[in-house]
Amino acid sequence: MEHLGAWLLVIYLILINLFAVAITISDKQKAKGGKWRVPEKTLLLVAALGGSIAMLATMFKIRHKTKHPKFMIGIPAIIVAQVILVVLAIVLF
């Protein structure tokens, strides 16, 4: 039963990262078409909720938001914070 939590976490991280890829690609397509965009707050929230690595990789792959300091500094900062939280969780628990 103790492995259930780990599996749920893995499933959650897979899903949030797939969602991060999808909304990043969607925002890029909307930007090209001049349509209603995904709010920057939403993109950053999804990154903070666990989709940061996939979002950053997707941004570089499709060259989206790579000239925006909010994203080029913000998302790596989120990744660093997430790594620190994981290390603290491992050490403390």
N, C-alpha and C positions, 0 to 999 in steps of 0.2 A: 504494500500500500504506500510506502514512503516514496516509491518511484513514480507514483501517479502525479505528484506535484511537479516533478522534473519533466515528465512527459507533457503535462499541460503547459508548462513554461516553453518548452521546445515548440509545441504546436502554435502557441501564441506568437512567439518570435517569428516563426515561418510566415504566419498569416499577416502580421503587422508589416513585415518586410516586403511581402508580395503587394500589399496595399500601398506601401510607400513607393514602390516601383510604378504601380499603376497610376497613382495620382500625379507623380512627377512627369510621366509620359503624357498623361492627359493634359496637364497644364502646358506642356510644351506645344502640343497639338493645338490647344485653344489659343495660345499666344500667336502661333503662325496664322490661324484663321481669324484673328481679331475677335474672338468670342469671349464670353464671361470666363474669367480665370479662377483658378483655385486660390483662395486667400493665402497670403504668405503665412499668416498665423496658423492656418490649418496645416500647411506643409511642415512648419517648425514643430507643431504639436505632435504630428505623426512621427517625426524624427525623435522627439523627446520620449514618446511612448514605446520606443524600441525599434523604429524603422530607420534609424540614422545611417547605419552602414550601407544598407541597400539604396537609400535615397542619395547618399553622397556618390556612390558608385554609378548610379543611374544618371545623376547630374553631369558627371564627367563624361560618361559614355555618349549621352545625347547633346552635350554642350548646352545645358540649360541652367540658368542662374549662376553660372560660373564667374560672372563679372560683378556679382552682388556680394559685397562684404558681409552683409547680414547672413548669407548662406555659407560663404567660403570661410568665415570665422566661426559663425554660429553652430553649424552642424559638426565640424571637428571638435568644438568645445563641448557639445552635447555628448559626443562619443567619449571624450576624455572623462567627463562626469560619470557616464554610464560605466566605464571601466573601473573608475574609483569606487563606485557603489558596489559593483560585483566583487572587487577585491575585499572591500570592507565586510560585505556579507559573508564571504568565505572565511575571513579571519575571525569575525565575531560569532559566527554560528557554526 
